[in-house]
């Protein structure tokens, strides 16, 4: 009976330890000195909303799983869904609480096959709504595939507008910034990262002409997928395409970095379901 009783006590203690989360400081006692050290949370918390923008033909499911997983970590709180109709009108479900809980917002386009110019305008409308309704001064943007392209076009088109929130951090996941252009013969990923692509699509050339003379205080993370089948791509977007703007934006943004996800779970439509990507998003936005 004593052994069983001690075993039950041990299980209770282990269960209690597993309940501690990143949102609460943890006290660690030193039995030899009698002192207690307080370890601060790994992640930072703020009122800054982060908007998640789906890709071409995307919808509620595109970022739905990621947002639920991030929320379960105790690091974010999904507070709102912003839907944009074909005329660019914004409707909201939920509301910003004003709490310091790293609020997330899912953005849904009724016309999920529209071009990036419309989507950049629709992102602008979403940010104008947040500014006018909640006096939001700062946001983060996360976009998958075309959502990343449209978010970058927004950044290069509208962020000089003082009536819009400032974008602090930007993440693009598997975004075809060079519009699926292939590498030139003999060209390498290393040369693209250093100098940009040799074959420039109209989209990329347009981005070049849109660069502002005044650098933006934006930190950017570009995530590319490589399914490790020899194509150096996520099955849809090549690594060189997703990272083609690294050199271009190195002087435009205050900081730009990139990550490459490898393996079968790096497939294009699975990147927003990849737990390594989840971790990169959390670390970049909140650590």
N, C-alpha and C positions, 0 to 999 in steps of 0.2 A: 504493500500500500504506500509506503514512504517513497519508493522509487516512482510510482505512478504520480504521486502528488508533486514531487520535484519536477517530473517531466512536464506536467501541466503548467507549472509556474514558468518553466523555461519557454514554453510555447507562447504564453501570454506576453512575456518580456520581448521576445522576438517580434511578435505582432505589433506591439507598441512602437518599437524602433522603426518598423517599416512604414509607419503612418506619417513620419516627418516629411515635409514638403519643402520645395525651394522658396516658398513664399514666407517662411517663418525662420527667424534666427534660431540657431541650435546652441544650447549650452553644453560645454564639455568640461567636466570636472577633473582636476588633478588631485588624486587621493593622497599623494605624498606631500604636497605643499598646502592642500586645503583651499586652493584658488579655483575659480571658475572662469573659463575663457568663453566668450560669446563669438560664435562664427557667423558672420553676416551672410545673407542669402547670396547665391551665385548670380542670380539674375536681378536686373533693375526693373522697377515698376514705375510707370508714368501714366498720364492721362492721354498721351499721344495715340490717336487711332491709327491702325494699320489697315489699308484697303487691299483686298485680294481680288485680282482681275483675271477671269478665265480666258482661255484661248479660243481659237476658231472652232465654232460649233460646240463650244463648251456651255456649261450651265451650272445648276446648283450642286451637282455631284463633283464638279471639277475640283473645287477646293473644300467641299463639304467635309470629307474625311480628314483632311489635314487640320482644319479648324477645330474639329472635335478632339483630335489627338492632342493638339497644343493646349486646348482647354483642360483636358484630363491631367496634363502635367502640372496644372495649377499656376501656369505662367501667363496665360491670356484669358480673356473672357469675350466670347462672341456676343456683341450687343446689338448689331443692326445688319439688315440686308437692304441695300439700295438697288432698286430695279430701274432701268432706263428704257423707255419705250422708243419706238422708231423715230419719234419727233424730238428725242433728246430730253423729254420730261422725266424728272426723277421722283420716284415714290419710295417711301421708307417703311420698313417693318421693324419695329423695335425703336429704341432711342438710346442716345449716349447718356450714361449715368453720371458722368463727371467724376467717377471714382478712379483712383490710381490703380487700375487693374489691367493695364495693357489691353485696351479694348480693340477688338477686331471687327471689321466690316466686310461682308461679302458683296461684291458688285456683280450684278447680272444684267446682261444686255438682251433685250427682247429680240433684236436682230443680231443673232450670234454669228452671222456670216458676213457682216458688214466690213468695210475696209478700215484701215488703221486711222485715217483722217477723221472719220466719223467717231471712232472709238476714243480717240484723243480728246475730241470735243465733249464726248459723253463723260469721260473722266473729269474734265474741267467742270462740267455741270454738277457732278457729284461733290467735288471739292467746294464749289460755290455754295451748294446746299449746306454743307457742314459749316462753312464759314458764316453764312447768313443765319442759320438756325441755332447753331451751338457756339458761335464765335471761336471755332477751331482755328488755331494759328499755325499748327504744325501737324504733319501726317507722315506716314511711311507708305510706300507702294510696293506691292508684290504682284508680279504678273507671270503667268505661264504661257509659253508659246507666243501666239499673236498678242496676248495680253501684255507680255513684256515689251513687244515692239510698240504697241499703242501707248504704253506708259512712257517709254523713252521719247516717242514723238510728242507726247504731252510735255515732258520735261524740257524739250528743246523749243517748244512753241509758246507755252503759256506761263512759264514760271517767273517771268518779269512782271506779271500782273500783281500789283500790291494788294488787290482785293481777294486774292486766293491764299490758302494756307501754304507755308513753305514745306517743301518735301525734304525731310531729313535723311531718310535711307530708302534705297531702291534695290529690289531684288528681281532679277529676271531668270526664269527657269526654262531652259530649252527654247530660247527665243531666236527665230531666224532673222537676225539683224541684217544679214547680207542676202536675204531672200533666196536662200537655197543655192547660191552660186558655188561652183566647185573650185577647188584649189587649182591653180595653174600648174603645169608640169614642172616638177622639181621644187615646188613651193612646199614649205613645212608649216606645221602649227606654230613652231617657235618664231618663224619669220612673220607670221600673221600677228602674233601677240606683240612683237616688237615694232612692226611697221604698218600693220593693217594688210588687207588682202590685195592681191594684184588684180584679180577680176572683181570689179565693183559693180554691184547691181544699182539700178536706179534708186532703190530705197537707201542703200548705203551712201551713194553720192549725194542724195538729198539731205541725209543726216550731216554730211560734211559741210554743206552750205548753210545749215541751220545753227552751227556752233556759234555761241555768243562770244563777244570779246571779253565779257566779264565772267570769270569762272563762278560756278555755282557751289554752294556749300552743301553738296550732296555726297553721301557715301554710297557706293554701289557695289553689289555682289552679283556676278554672273555665274550661273550654274549650268554646266553642260553635261549631257549623258553620253556614255560610250558602252554599248552593249557587248563589247569585246568579241565581235565576230569578224574583225578585220576591216570594217567600214569606217571606223573612227566616227561613229555617229550614234544617236539614240534610236536609230531605225527610221527617223524622219528628218531630223535636223543634225547636221554634222557638228562635231566639236568646234571646228574652225569657224563655222557660221555663227554658232551661239556665242563665241568669244571674239568675233571679228571686230567689235568696237572697243576692245580693251585699249589699244593704242590711241584710237580716235578720241576717247573720253578721258584719257589720262591727264590732260591739261584742262578739261572742262569741269570735272568733278573734283572735289577735295580729296577723295580717295576712291580707288577702284581695285577690286580684287576678284578672283575667280576660283571656282572649284570644279573638278571633273569627277562625276560619279561613274563608277565602272561596274559591269556585271549585268546579268539578265534583268535585274530590277531597275536598270537605268533606261528602259524603253520609254519613248517619248511620253505616251499617255499615262505611264506609271510613275513618272518623276514626282508628281504631287502626292503619290501614295508611298513613296520611299522614305523610310524612317531616318536614313542618313540625311536626306534633304530636310526633313523635319528639324533635325538637330542643327543643321547649318542655318536654317531660318531663325530658330530660337537664339542661337549664339550671336548671329550678326545683328539682329534687331534689339536684343535685350541684355546681352552679357556686358 
